[in-house]
Amino acid sequence: MSRQPLWLRCEKKEFERRAALTPTTAKKLIDSGFDIYVERDEQRIFDDAEYEAVGCTLVENNSWPKAPVTTPIIGLKELPVSDDPLPHTHIQFAHCYKRQAGWSSVLSRFHRGGGTLYDLEFLTDESGRRVAAFGYHAGFAGAAAGALAHAAQKNGQPLGQLEPYENEAAMVKAVKERLGGSGKGVKALVIGALGRCGRGAVDLFRKIGLDEDDIVKWDLAETAPGGPFQEILDVDIFVNCIYLSSPIPHFVTADTIRAAGKDRRLSVVVDVSCDTTNPHNPIPIYNINTTFDKPTVPVDVGPGNPPLSVISIDHLPTLLPREASEQFSSDLLPSLLELPNRQTARVWVTAEQLYKQKLAEAVEAEGL
Ligand SMILES: NC(=O)c1ccc[n+]([C@@H]2O[C@H](COP(=O)([O-])OP(=O)(O)OC[C@H]3O[C@@H](n4cnc5c(N)ncnc54)[C@H](O)[C@@H]3O)[C@@H](O)[C@H]2O)c1
């Protein structure tokens, strides 16, 4: 049987250090009959040499348009905006299936080039659950940012710029240091604690030394009575990790915060779910997404009351590029191993059906 080629392209989005394929997964693919081409990329958290060492063929940065059209191209983020037709098969997050800004022009590039898009967000298992997602490290990094903001606030300072950490241990060490050696004594509430992001948030709090009793874990059962919840105001850090699928009562509101006055313990809200512009956002106390250079936004708490900040960064896993990539890539591996049988393998067939449906909608919208 001939070997299956796969081409890892560089990421062009600023600050994006993650990779869809890591040297570990690349090695497993090579051992299973793949030829892996890797574009040289200084931005990526993994060195080019790490890929070369496991047998990948290194190619020029951003040279995928010249790759043979039969070679699928894998990457994470959107391609830079352009009108160029796309003749290849692309495996990536394209953010164009939910009618996001520019969705139909992205899909029209595939239409004109004759290529195929397998959107990573829509590769699912038999039960409809995503085969690979970045949630765990989003929660982990979000909880770390929350703990850093809490420590800064105790010292009367705003939280400064956040930078990606070399690895998880470095992040845990830095957070503990800022908290004076340990997070013991800090109390946190994680809602959506049974999900991917929620499990990551709980693990970070454990690793920085919070007592188990001080990590309050809520999921659907606990929020079933409907908010707003006093319990949120009685912890230092509240991390929201729910998957919002239908309107629910607010978890916390500007009124409940003001009414708590000086007795409020809550100092930081981390909204990992980031339903910022969703009209049903259960945390309607902020209205912007924050960024690595300005990670917090203050809440209007009323005169004389203790400060409260919100962190609403929508690309938190970028703070842990190495581990986030390793986890994502290894979760994706079983599906990638099916790539040579993509005409019959369920995960790819389903993704292609969805692509064709979205493509037809785009063709109609663009009048092609
Ligand atoms: N900020 C970021 O960088 C980032 C990164 C990845 C994912 N996310 C977002 O985080 C959210 C969660 O993603 P996930 O992969 O962890 O989802 P998930 O499906 O694995 O987990 C969601 C959890 O929320 C629970 N839940 C849903 N509604 C609830 C409610 N009303 N009350 C209590 N619990 C509730 C579910 O039972 C589940 O346990 C999504 O909105 C996702 O888009 C954000």
The ligand as an SDF file (V2000), in Angstrom:
LIG
                    3D

 44 48  0  0  0  0  0  0  0  0999 V2000
  -11.9380   30.5630   26.5420 N   0  0  0  0  0  0  0  0  0  0  0  0
  -11.3350   29.6350   25.8230 C   0  0  0  0  0  0  0  0  0  0  0  0
  -10.2000   29.7780   25.4280 O   0  0  0  0  0  0  0  0  0  0  0  0
  -12.0710   28.3460   25.5190 C   0  0  0  0  0  0  0  0  0  0  0  0
  -11.3730   27.2500   25.0000 C   0  0  0  0  0  0  0  0  0  0  0  0
  -12.0620   26.0420   24.7940 C   0  0  0  0  0  0  0  0  0  0  0  0
  -13.4310   25.9850   25.0530 C   0  0  0  0  0  0  0  0  0  0  0  0
  -14.0900   27.1020   25.5050 N   0  0  0  0  0  0  0  0  0  0  0  0
  -15.5460   27.0860   25.7830 C   0  0  0  0  0  0  0  0  0  0  0  0
  -15.7660   26.5170   27.0570 O   0  0  0  0  0  0  0  0  0  0  0  0
  -17.0950   25.9760   27.0990 C   0  0  0  0  0  0  0  0  0  0  0  0
  -17.0610   24.5870   27.6980 C   0  0  0  0  0  0  0  0  0  0  0  0
  -16.3650   23.7120   26.8080 O   0  0  0  0  0  0  0  0  0  0  0  0
  -16.0760   22.1910   27.2020 P   0  0  0  0  0  0  0  0  0  0  0  0
  -15.2850   21.5840   26.0770 O   0  0  0  0  0  0  0  0  0  0  0  0
  -15.5400   22.1190   28.5860 O   0  0  0  0  0  0  0  0  0  0  0  0
  -17.5640   21.6160   27.1930 O   0  0  0  0  0  0  0  0  0  0  0  0
  -18.0580   20.2650   27.8310 P   0  0  0  0  0  0  0  0  0  0  0  0
  -19.2900   19.9200   27.0920 O   0  0  0  0  0  0  0  0  0  0  0  0
  -16.9470   19.2700   27.9500 O   0  0  0  0  0  0  0  0  0  0  0  0
  -18.4410   20.6730   29.3530 O   0  0  0  0  0  0  0  0  0  0  0  0
  -19.4790   21.5680   29.6730 C   0  0  0  0  0  0  0  0  0  0  0  0
  -19.9960   21.2300   31.0610 C   0  0  0  0  0  0  0  0  0  0  0  0
  -20.9250   22.2410   31.4220 O   0  0  0  0  0  0  0  0  0  0  0  0
  -22.0180   21.6050   32.0540 C   0  0  0  0  0  0  0  0  0  0  0  0
  -23.1660   22.5100   31.9790 N   0  0  0  0  0  0  0  0  0  0  0  0
  -23.8690   22.8700   30.8780 C   0  0  0  0  0  0  0  0  0  0  0  0
  -24.8430   23.7240   31.2210 N   0  0  0  0  0  0  0  0  0  0  0  0
  -24.7550   23.9160   32.5610 C   0  0  0  0  0  0  0  0  0  0  0  0
  -25.4790   24.6700   33.4980 C   0  0  0  0  0  0  0  0  0  0  0  0
  -26.5260   25.4280   33.1280 N   0  0  0  0  0  0  0  0  0  0  0  0
  -25.1150   24.6060   34.7950 N   0  0  0  0  0  0  0  0  0  0  0  0
  -24.0740   23.8590   35.1730 C   0  0  0  0  0  0  0  0  0  0  0  0
  -23.3250   23.1200   34.3420 N   0  0  0  0  0  0  0  0  0  0  0  0
  -23.6690   23.1480   33.0370 C   0  0  0  0  0  0  0  0  0  0  0  0
  -22.1920   20.2960   31.3130 C   0  0  0  0  0  0  0  0  0  0  0  0
  -22.9340   19.3530   32.0650 O   0  0  0  0  0  0  0  0  0  0  0  0
  -20.7300   19.8810   31.1340 C   0  0  0  0  0  0  0  0  0  0  0  0
  -20.2700   19.1390   32.2350 O   0  0  0  0  0  0  0  0  0  0  0  0
  -17.5970   26.0390   25.6600 C   0  0  0  0  0  0  0  0  0  0  0  0
  -18.4510   27.1580   25.5560 O   0  0  0  0  0  0  0  0  0  0  0  0
  -16.3480   26.2460   24.8360 C   0  0  0  0  0  0  0  0  0  0  0  0
  -16.6230   26.9550   23.6500 O   0  0  0  0  0  0  0  0  0  0  0  0
  -13.4410   28.2650   25.7550 C   0  0  0  0  0  0  0  0  0  0  0  0
  1  2  1  0
  2  3  2  0
  2  4  1  0
  4  5  1  0
  4 44  2  0
  5  6  2  0
  6  7  1  0
  7  8  2  0
  8  9  1  0
  8 44  1  0
  9 10  1  0
  9 42  1  0
 10 11  1  0
 11 12  1  0
 11 40  1  0
 12 13  1  0
 13 14  1  0
 14 15  2  0
 14 16  1  0
 14 17  1  0
 17 18  1  0
 18 19  2  0
 18 20  1  0
 18 21  1  0
 21 22  1  0
 22 23  1  0
 23 24  1  0
 23 38  1  0
 24 25  1  0
 25 26  1  0
 25 36  1  0
 26 27  1  0
 26 35  1  0
 27 28  2  0
 28 29  1  0
 29 30  1  0
 29 35  2  0
 30 31  1  0
 30 32  2  0
 32 33  1  0
 33 34  2  0
 34 35  1  0
 36 37  1  0
 36 38  1  0
 38 39  1  0
 40 41  1  0
 40 42  1  0
 42 43  1  0
M  CHG  2   8   1  16  -1
M  END
$$$$
